[in-house]
């Protein structure tokens, strides 16, 4: 398997192609080889969240947003056949945008595998729960789905778990029964807007409800009452802040299997593992060596990229300006898929 360092070496020896960067050439080579090996449509959805620049604008751009639908429309156009592999690397984002993401994918494909080469957290975990099957390695993790709420506090804007806010309010109710403690709570309670608690309750209920419905409809379809019970238990567990104590907790495939999620080992097919991880390594190099912060790309070389261009503006030495790069030209000749290993499964006939 090419390691991160070996992919970097390959980038250094890759010949230039007009209109394409070396990172595009190498990344697409492995995406094409992956499709040829599995016979399945393949989409990469990855963002630069594990290599952040620290700018507030970039921290927003790397999340799941409604704009992603445009990227999906671009990259799914022309793909035929019932099966899709979605390579997912994301910190999460808007639960509503994730729901639209899933609705659109499910309108196009009957069987979806979500492959997690590293991290798919929060709303990205929700997307993974809408798959028929999740594929993970020993180094792959999902995360809790308890919603995070933006609070405009006196110390500045910050994110807080919705369930933690509700628990803090209940704590305040108990302690304020003692008038002597009320003075300590007033500065905290002053930061609560008039509808904050209702927002927290509805956001928590919505995340659990949506994941429960997706698990019943897709991963556990045809399993009747037993499938519905598994879906209920998994959704409740993933959304329980008291259970995980941190929204950033990393949940391994062993954790998920104990909860009865259908998780396949990435190592089950060695050729596929090599190709999936080569795509991921090439993607991280793309983020390191270019201004790209989000890539949505298919195995045919059609890509929708979010680019943050660094420029000089006024008294500020640098500023990140977003640009859309809707489509890159295809590689002239895709290399053949690796040979010598067992197939990942039955080849799918393309319509």
RAWOLIN-V944806 format. One record per residue. N is the residue number from 1. RES is the residue in three letters. PHI is phi as a letter, one per 30 degrees, with the letter a starting at -180 (* if undefined). OMEGA is omega in whole degrees, -180 to 180 (NA if undefined). NEAR is the number of other C-alpha atoms within 10 Angstrom. Layout:
# RAWOLIN-V944806
n = <N	N>
res = <RES	RES>
phi = <PHI	PHI>
omega = <OMEGA	OMEGA>
near = <NEAR	NEAR>
This chain:
# RAWOLIN-V944806
n = <1	2	3	4	5	6	7	8	9	10	11	12	13	14	15	16	17	18	19	20	21	22	23	24	25	26	27	28	29	30	31	32	33	34	35	36	37	38	39	40	41	42	43	44	45	46	47	48	49	50	51	52	53	54	55	56	57	58	59	60	61	62	63	64	65	66	67	68	69	70	71	72	73	74	75	76	77	78	79	80	81	82	83	84	85	86	87	88	89	90	91	92	93	94	95	96	97	98	99	100	101	102	103	104	105	106	107	108	109	110	111	112	113	114	115	116	117	118	119	120	121	122	123	124	125	126	127	128	129	130	131	132	133	134	135	136	137	138	139	140	141	142	143	144	145	146	147	148	149	150	151	152	153	154	155	156	157	158	159	160	161	162	163	164	165	166	167	168	169	170	171	172	173	174	175	176	177	178	179	180	181	182	183	184	185	186	187	188	189	190	191	192	193	194	195	196	197	198	199	200	201	202	203	204	205	206	207	208	209	210	211	212	213	214	215	216	217	218	219	220	221	222	223	224	225	226	227	228	229	230	231	232	233	234	235	236	237	238	239	240	241	242	243	244	245	246	247	248	249	250	251	252	253	254	255	256	257	258	259	260	261	262	263	264	265	266	267	268	269	270	271	272	273	274	275	276	277	278	279	280	281	282	283	284	285	286	287	288	289	290	291	292	293	294	295	296	297	298	299	300	301	302	303	304	305	306	307	308	309	310	311	312	313	314	315	316	317	318	319	320	321	322	323	324	325	326	327	328	329	330	331	332	333	334	335	336	337	338	339	340	341	342	343	344	345	346	347	348	349	350	351>
res = <UNK	UNK	UNK	UNK	UNK	UNK	UNK	UNK	UNK	UNK	UNK	UNK	UNK	UNK	UNK	UNK	UNK	UNK	UNK	UNK	UNK	UNK	UNK	UNK	UNK	UNK	UNK	UNK	UNK	UNK	UNK	UNK	UNK	UNK	UNK	UNK	UNK	UNK	UNK	UNK	UNK	UNK	UNK	UNK	UNK	UNK	UNK	UNK	UNK	UNK	UNK	UNK	UNK	UNK	UNK	UNK	UNK	UNK	UNK	UNK	UNK	UNK	UNK	UNK	UNK	UNK	UNK	UNK	UNK	UNK	UNK	UNK	UNK	UNK	UNK	UNK	UNK	UNK	UNK	UNK	UNK	UNK	UNK	UNK	UNK	UNK	UNK	UNK	UNK	UNK	UNK	UNK	UNK	UNK	UNK	UNK	UNK	UNK	UNK	UNK	UNK	UNK	UNK	UNK	UNK	UNK	UNK	UNK	UNK	UNK	UNK	UNK	UNK	UNK	UNK	UNK	UNK	UNK	UNK	UNK	UNK	UNK	UNK	UNK	UNK	UNK	UNK	UNK	UNK	UNK	UNK	UNK	UNK	UNK	UNK	UNK	UNK	UNK	UNK	UNK	UNK	UNK	UNK	UNK	UNK	UNK	UNK	UNK	UNK	UNK	UNK	UNK	UNK	UNK	UNK	UNK	UNK	UNK	UNK	UNK	UNK	UNK	UNK	UNK	UNK	UNK	UNK	UNK	UNK	UNK	UNK	UNK	UNK	UNK	UNK	UNK	UNK	UNK	UNK	UNK	UNK	UNK	UNK	UNK	UNK	UNK	UNK	UNK	UNK	UNK	UNK	UNK	UNK	UNK	UNK	UNK	UNK	UNK	UNK	UNK	UNK	UNK	UNK	UNK	UNK	UNK	UNK	UNK	UNK	UNK	UNK	UNK	UNK	UNK	UNK	UNK	UNK	UNK	UNK	UNK	UNK	UNK	UNK	UNK	UNK	UNK	UNK	UNK	UNK	UNK	UNK	UNK	UNK	UNK	UNK	UNK	UNK	UNK	UNK	UNK	UNK	UNK	UNK	UNK	UNK	UNK	UNK	UNK	UNK	UNK	UNK	UNK	UNK	UNK	UNK	UNK	UNK	UNK	UNK	UNK	UNK	UNK	UNK	UNK	UNK	UNK	UNK	UNK	UNK	UNK	UNK	UNK	UNK	UNK	UNK	UNK	UNK	UNK	UNK	UNK	UNK	UNK	UNK	UNK	UNK	UNK	UNK	UNK	UNK	UNK	UNK	UNK	UNK	UNK	UNK	UNK	UNK	UNK	UNK	UNK	UNK	UNK	UNK	UNK	UNK	UNK	UNK	UNK	UNK	UNK	UNK	UNK	UNK	UNK	UNK	UNK	UNK	UNK	UNK	UNK	UNK	UNK	UNK	UNK	UNK	UNK	UNK	UNK	UNK	UNK	UNK	UNK	UNK	UNK	UNK	UNK	UNK	UNK	UNK	UNK	UNK	UNK	UNK	UNK	UNK	UNK	UNK	UNK	UNK	UNK	UNK>
phi = <*	d	d	e	d	d	d	d	d	d	e	d	c	d	d	d	b	e	i	b	d	d	d	d	d	d	e	d	e	d	d	d	d	d	d	d	d	d	i	c	e	b	b	c	b	b	b	d	d	c	b	d	d	j	d	e	d	d	d	d	d	d	d	d	b	d	e	d	e	d	d	d	e	d	d	d	e	i	d	b	j	d	c	b	c	c	d	b	b	a	d	j	l	d	d	d	d	d	d	d	e	d	e	d	d	d	d	c	b	d	b	b	c	c	c	c	d	b	b	b	c	h	d	d	d	e	d	d	d	c	d	d	a	c	c	b	c	d	c	c	b	c	b	d	c	d	d	c	c	d	c	c	d	d	d	k	d	b	c	b	d	e	d	d	d	d	d	d	d	d	d	d	e	d	d	d	d	c	e	d	c	d	d	d	d	e	d	d	d	d	d	d	d	d	c	d	d	d	e	d	d	d	d	d	d	d	d	d	d	d	d	e	d	d	d	d	d	c	d	c	d	i	c	h	d	d	d	d	d	d	d	d	d	d	d	d	d	d	c	d	d	d	d	c	i	a	d	c	e	c	c	d	d	d	e	d	d	d	c	i	d	d	b	c	d	e	d	e	b	d	d	d	e	e	d	e	d	d	e	d	d	d	d	d	d	e	d	d	c	b	c	d	b	a	b	c	b	c	d	c	j	d	b	b	b	c	c	c	d	d	b	c	b	h	d	d	d	b	b	c	c	d	b	c	c	e	a	c	d	d	d	e	b	d	d	d	d	d	c	j	b	d	d	d	l	d	d	c	d	d	d>
omega = <176	178	177	-179	180	176	177	177	178	177	-178	-178	-179	179	179	174	-179	177	-179	172	179	179	178	-178	-177	-180	-178	178	-178	175	179	179	179	178	-179	179	-175	-175	-178	171	-176	177	172	171	-176	178	-174	-173	178	176	-171	174	-180	180	180	-178	-180	-180	175	-175	-177	-178	174	-175	179	179	-178	177	178	178	178	178	-180	-172	178	-179	178	178	-178	-178	-172	-169	-180	167	178	176	-168	176	-171	176	-173	-178	-177	177	179	177	177	179	177	177	-178	-179	-179	179	-177	175	-175	-172	-179	-178	-178	169	173	-180	-178	-179	-180	-175	170	-168	170	-179	175	172	176	178	179	-180	176	180	170	-175	176	-180	-176	173	177	-176	-176	-178	166	-179	176	-179	178	-174	175	-176	177	179	176	-177	180	179	-180	-180	179	178	178	178	-179	-178	176	177	179	-180	178	179	178	177	179	179	-179	-174	-179	171	173	-176	-179	-179	-174	-178	-180	-176	-175	179	179	-177	178	-177	-180	175	-176	-178	-174	-177	178	177	-179	-179	-177	179	179	179	-177	-179	-180	-177	-178	-180	177	-179	180	179	178	-172	-173	-175	-177	179	179	-178	174	-175	-179	178	179	179	177	-180	180	-177	-179	-179	179	-180	-178	-176	-175	180	180	179	-172	176	177	177	-178	-179	-180	-179	-176	178	176	177	-176	178	178	178	173	172	-180	-177	178	179	178	-177	-178	177	-172	-180	179	178	-180	-177	178	-178	176	175	-179	179	179	179	179	176	176	179	-179	-170	180	177	180	176	177	179	169	-169	178	-175	178	178	178	-173	174	-171	172	-177	177	-176	179	178	177	-179	173	-178	180	-179	-179	175	-180	-178	-178	174	175	174	-169	-175	176	180	-178	175	-176	-179	178	180	178	178	177	-180	171	180	179	177	-180	-178	-179	178	179	178	179	178	NA>
near = <12	14	13	16	11	13	20	16	12	16	20	11	10	13	11	11	12	8	11	13	16	20	24	22	21	23	24	26	24	25	27	22	21	27	21	18	22	19	21	26	26	26	25	23	23	26	27	25	22	14	11	15	13	9	10	10	14	20	15	12	20	23	23	25	18	16	11	22	18	13	22	20	13	18	24	23	11	8	19	15	16	16	20	25	25	22	25	25	26	26	24	25	21	17	22	16	19	22	19	17	19	19	13	15	20	16	8	17	16	14	18	25	21	24	28	27	24	20	26	27	26	28	29	26	25	29	23	28	28	27	28	21	21	24	24	24	20	13	12	20	23	30	25	26	27	29	28	21	18	12	16	13	13	11	6	7	10	12	12	14	19	24	22	17	19	16	13	14	17	12	12	18	13	10	15	16	10	9	8	9	12	15	10	12	15	12	11	14	13	10	13	15	12	8	8	16	16	13	14	21	15	12	19	21	15	17	23	24	16	17	27	23	16	23	25	23	18	18	22	22	13	12	13	10	11	11	17	19	14	19	27	17	14	21	24	20	18	24	25	19	20	12	11	17	12	14	19	14	14	17	18	17	23	14	13	17	12	10	16	14	21	17	19	16	15	23	14	12	14	15	22	22	22	19	23	21	22	25	25	24	21	26	25	20	20	22	22	15	11	13	18	22	27	28	24	25	27	26	24	21	21	21	27	24	23	22	21	20	15	13	11	10	10	7	6	8	9	12	15	18	12	17	13	13	13	15	16	16	12	17	19	8	7	16	13	13	17	15	9	6	11	11	15	15	11	9	12	13	11	12	7>
